[in-house]
Amino acid sequence: MRALSKVTYTKKLLDEIGLGSERLEFFHIAASEAPLFAEIARKMTERARDMGPNPLRCKTELQPARLA
């Protein structure tokens, strides 16, 4: 239950900073459910590809470095 609570909180944070909560998901999968794990891993990989790179990293890479 604590893990689910932390994931819910973190999803809100991801939305607030502009990364999007869809980048994080929580699943209950038993050790005996290998095919289900493989399917979820495939779907999450596909979702990550569809979303593209970290939008915050892209913004900072486009800005010139500041000299101290």
C-alpha distances in whole Angstrom, upper triangle without the diagonal:
4,5,5,6,9,10,11,12,14,15,17,19,20,22,23,25,26,24,23,19,20,20,16,14,11,12,11,14,16,18,21,21,23,24,21,20,24,24,21,22,25,24,22,25,27,25,26,29,30,28,30,30,28,30,30,32,34,35,36,38,40,41,44,43,44,46,45
4,5,5,6,9,10,11,12,14,16,17,18,20,21,23,24,23,22,18,20,19,16,15,12,14,13,16,18,20,23,23,24,26,23,21,25,25,22,23,26,25,22,25,28,25,25,29,30,28,30,29,27,29,28,30,32,33,33,35,38,39,41,40,41,43,42
4,5,5,6,9,10,10,12,14,15,16,18,20,21,22,20,19,16,17,16,13,11,9,11,11,14,16,18,21,20,21,23,20,18,21,22,18,19,22,21,19,22,24,22,22,25,26,24,26,26,24,26,26,27,30,31,31,33,35,36,39,38,39,41,40
4,5,5,6,9,10,11,13,14,15,17,19,20,21,19,17,14,15,15,11,10,7,9,10,13,16,18,21,20,21,23,19,18,21,21,17,18,22,20,18,21,23,20,21,24,25,23,25,25,23,25,25,27,29,30,31,33,35,36,39,38,39,42,42
4,5,5,6,9,10,11,13,14,16,17,19,20,19,17,14,16,16,13,12,10,13,14,17,20,22,25,24,25,26,23,22,25,24,21,22,25,23,20,23,25,23,23,26,26,24,27,26,24,25,25,27,30,30,31,33,35,36,38,38,38,41,40
4,5,5,6,9,10,10,12,14,15,16,18,17,16,13,15,15,11,11,10,13,15,18,20,22,25,24,25,26,23,21,24,24,20,21,24,22,19,22,24,21,21,25,25,23,24,24,21,23,22,24,27,27,27,30,32,33,35,34,35,37,37
4,5,5,6,9,10,10,12,14,15,16,14,13,10,11,11,8,7,7,10,13,16,19,21,24,22,23,24,20,18,21,21,17,17,20,19,16,18,20,18,17,21,21,19,21,21,19,20,20,22,25,25,26,28,30,31,34,33,34,37,37
4,5,5,7,9,10,11,13,15,16,14,12,9,11,12,9,9,9,12,14,18,21,23,26,24,25,26,22,21,23,22,19,20,22,20,17,20,22,19,19,22,22,20,22,22,20,21,21,23,25,26,27,29,31,32,35,34,35,38,38
4,5,5,6,9,10,11,13,15,14,13,10,13,13,11,12,12,15,18,21,24,26,29,27,28,29,26,24,26,26,22,22,25,23,20,22,24,21,20,24,24,21,23,22,19,20,20,22,25,25,25,28,30,30,33,32,33,36,35
4,5,5,6,9,10,11,12,11,10,8,11,10,8,10,11,15,17,20,23,25,28,26,27,27,24,22,24,24,20,20,22,21,17,19,21,18,17,21,21,18,20,19,16,17,16,18,21,22,22,24,27,27,30,29,30,33,33
4,5,5,6,9,10,11,9,7,4,8,8,7,8,10,14,17,20,23,25,28,26,26,26,23,21,23,22,18,19,21,18,15,18,19,16,15,19,18,15,18,17,15,16,16,18,20,21,22,24,26,27,30,30,31,34,34
4,5,5,6,9,10,10,8,7,10,11,10,12,14,17,20,23,27,29,31,29,30,30,27,25,27,26,22,22,24,22,19,21,22,19,18,21,21,18,20,19,17,17,16,19,21,21,22,25,26,27,30,30,31,34,34
4,5,5,6,9,9,9,8,12,11,11,13,15,19,22,25,28,30,33,31,31,31,28,26,28,27,23,23,25,23,20,21,23,19,18,21,21,18,19,18,15,15,14,16,19,19,19,22,24,24,27,26,27,30,30
4,5,5,6,5,5,5,9,8,9,12,14,18,21,24,27,29,31,29,29,29,26,24,25,25,21,20,22,20,17,18,19,16,14,18,17,14,15,14,11,12,11,14,16,16,17,20,21,22,25,25,26,29,30
4,6,5,6,5,5,9,10,11,13,16,20,23,26,29,31,33,31,31,31,28,26,27,26,22,22,23,21,18,20,20,16,16,18,17,14,16,16,13,12,12,15,17,16,18,21,22,23,26,26,27,31,31
4,6,8,8,9,12,13,14,16,19,23,26,28,32,34,36,34,34,34,31,29,30,29,26,26,27,24,21,23,24,20,19,22,21,17,18,18,14,13,12,16,17,16,18,21,22,22,25,25,26,29,29
4,6,8,10,13,12,14,17,20,23,27,29,33,34,37,34,34,34,31,29,30,29,26,25,26,24,21,22,23,19,18,20,19,16,16,15,11,10,9,12,14,13,14,17,18,18,21,21,22,25,26
4,6,9,11,11,13,16,20,23,27,29,32,34,36,34,33,33,30,28,29,28,24,24,24,22,19,20,20,17,15,17,16,13,14,13,10,8,8,11,12,11,13,16,17,18,21,22,23,26,27
4,7,9,8,10,13,17,20,24,26,29,30,33,30,30,29,27,25,25,24,21,20,21,19,16,16,17,14,12,14,14,10,11,10,7,7,7,10,11,12,14,16,17,18,22,22,24,27,28
4,5,6,8,11,15,18,22,24,27,29,31,28,28,28,25,23,24,22,19,19,20,17,14,16,16,12,11,14,13,9,12,12,10,10,11,14,15,15,17,19,20,22,25,26,28,31,32
4,5,6,8,11,15,18,21,24,26,28,26,26,25,22,21,22,20,17,17,18,16,13,15,16,12,12,15,14,11,14,14,12,13,14,16,18,19,20,22,24,25,28,29,30,34,34
4,5,7,11,13,17,19,23,24,26,23,23,23,20,18,19,17,14,14,15,12,10,12,12,8,9,12,11,9,12,13,12,13,15,17,18,19,21,23,24,26,29,30,32,35,36
4,7,11,13,17,19,22,23,26,23,22,22,19,17,18,17,13,13,14,12,8,10,11,8,7,11,11,8,10,11,10,12,13,15,16,18,19,20,22,24,27,28,30,33,34
4,7,10,14,16,19,21,23,21,20,21,18,16,17,16,13,12,14,12,9,11,13,10,10,14,14,12,14,14,13,15,16,17,19,21,22,23,25,27,30,30,32,35,35
4,7,10,12,16,18,20,18,18,18,15,13,15,14,10,11,13,11,8,12,13,11,11,15,15,14,17,17,16,18,20,21,23,24,26,27,29,31,34,34,35,38,39
4,7,10,13,15,18,15,16,17,14,12,15,14,10,12,15,13,11,14,16,14,15,18,19,18,20,21,20,22,23,24,26,28,29,30,32,34,37,36,38,41,41
4,6,10,12,14,12,13,14,10,9,12,12,9,10,13,12,11,14,16,15,16,19,20,20,22,23,22,25,26,27,29,31,32,33,35,37,40,39,41,44,45
4,7,10,12,10,12,13,10,10,13,13,11,13,16,15,14,18,20,19,20,23,24,23,26,27,26,29,30,30,32,34,35,36,39,40,43,43,45,47,47
4,7,8,6,8,10,7,7,11,11,10,11,14,15,14,17,19,19,20,23,24,24,26,27,27,30,31,32,33,36,37,37,40,42,44,44,46,48,49
4,5,5,8,11,9,9,12,14,13,14,17,18,18,20,22,22,23,26,27,28,30,30,30,33,34,35,37,39,40,40,43,45,47,47,49,51,51
4,6,7,10,10,9,12,14,14,14,17,19,18,20,23,23,24,26,28,29,30,31,31,34,35,35,37,40,40,40,43,45,47,47,49,51,51
4,6,9,9,9,12,14,14,15,18,19,20,21,23,24,26,28,29,30,32,33,33,36,38,38,39,42,43,43,45,48,50,49,52,54,54
4,6,5,6,9,10,11,12,14,16,17,18,20,21,23,25,26,27,29,30,31,34,35,35,37,40,40,41,43,45,48,48,50,52,53
4,5,5,6,9,10,10,12,14,15,16,18,20,21,23,24,26,27,28,29,32,34,34,35,38,39,39,41,44,46,46,48,51,51
4,5,5,6,9,10,11,12,14,15,17,18,20,21,23,24,26,28,29,32,34,34,35,38,39,39,41,44,46,46,49,51,52
4,5,5,6,9,10,11,12,14,15,16,18,20,21,22,24,26,27,30,32,32,33,36,37,37,39,42,45,45,47,50,51
4,5,5,6,9,10,10,12,14,15,16,18,20,21,23,24,25,28,29,29,31,33,34,34,37,39,42,42,44,47,47
4,6,5,6,9,10,11,12,14,15,17,18,20,21,23,24,27,29,29,30,33,34,34,36,39,41,41,44,46,47
4,5,5,6,9,10,11,12,14,15,17,18,20,22,24,26,29,29,29,32,34,34,36,38,41,41,44,47,48
4,5,5,6,8,10,10,12,14,15,16,18,20,21,24,26,26,27,30,31,31,33,36,39,39,41,44,45
4,5,5,6,9,10,10,12,14,15,17,18,19,22,24,24,25,28,29,29,31,34,36,36,39,42,43
4,6,5,6,9,10,11,12,14,16,18,19,22,25,24,25,28,29,29,31,34,36,37,40,42,44
4,5,5,6,9,10,10,12,14,17,18,21,23,23,24,27,28,28,30,33,36,36,39,42,44
4,5,5,6,9,10,10,12,14,15,18,20,20,21,24,25,25,27,30,33,33,36,39,40
4,5,5,6,9,10,11,12,14,17,20,19,20,23,24,24,26,29,31,32,35,37,39
4,5,5,6,9,10,13,15,17,20,20,20,23,25,24,26,29,32,33,36,39,40
4,5,5,6,9,11,13,15,18,18,18,21,23,23,24,27,30,31,34,37,39
4,5,5,6,8,10,12,15,15,15,18,20,20,21,24,27,28,31,34,35
4,5,5,8,11,13,16,16,15,18,20,19,21,24,27,28,31,34,36
4,5,9,12,13,16,17,16,18,21,20,21,24,28,29,32,35,37
4,7,8,9,13,13,13,15,18,18,19,22,25,26,29,32,34
4,7,8,11,11,10,13,16,15,16,19,22,23,26,30,32
4,6,9,8,7,11,12,12,13,16,19,20,23,26,28
4,5,5,6,9,10,11,13,15,18,19,21,24,26
4,5,5,6,9,10,11,13,16,18,20,23,25
4,5,5,6,9,10,11,15,15,17,20,22
4,5,5,6,9,10,13,13,16,19,21
4,6,5,6,9,12,13,16,20,22
4,6,5,7,10,12,14,18,20
4,5,5,8,9,11,15,17
4,6,7,9,12,15,17
4,7,9,12,15,18
4,6,9,12,15
4,6,9,13
4,6,10
4,6
4
